[in-house]
Amino acid sequence: MKQLRERSGKTAQQVASELGVAQSTINNWDQLKYAPRMTASGFQRLMSVYQCTFEELMDAETAVKVGDSND
C-alpha cells in the first residue's frame, strides 16, 4: 500500500484528508497492519487518490493478507 501512495506523490496526511480517515489509518495500511475496509465507492475514491488500477489495489491488499498469515 505504501508503494501505491508514494507513487501517487502524496503524503499519508494528504491521503487521510482526501479520504476522510485518520492519518494513523493510512500509516497502518502503509505498514501492512491491515487492509482498507470500505464500500465500493470508497475503493473507487482510493483508486483515484492512489492513481492505481483495481488490480494494483488488490495486489497490495493481498500483500497485507499474506503478512497477516506470517504472524
Secondary structure by P-SEA (a helix, b strand, c coil): caaaaaaacccaaaaaaaacccaaaaaaaaaccccccccaaaaaaaaaaacccaaaaaaaaaaaaaaaaac
